[in-house]
Amino acid sequence: MENEIKKQQTNDKNNQSNRKYSEKLKISEIKKETDILIIGGGNAGIFAAYAAKMKDP
């Protein structure tokens, strides 16, 4: 029983801190019209862009 109460208290504290963080977080929306959209600049993103360019130069 005590463990359940401690877990609930911990969950309540986590929820409060998550709410504070989400209140500070502002999300903006950007709308663009594209033929292809590659998100990420790592190896996969670079090779995806390269492969797309090779298919339709």
Steps between C-alpha positions, in 0.01 A plus 500: 500500500780743585674423172183583308471834680866582427452408133192723478687790663788453256258490207330817624835681522595383149166614360542843657849544355379379158218754509744779584724396210213471251370842600839650413525305174364691204434307183478685173352367181665556164317404183704445184411341171771260387554216258714316752579573863799349678519558871839441657852561387666181613622230265148381421383853416799567276463172312124551466560839341769353273273212393211739430724720287628199302143387425391842375794725419 
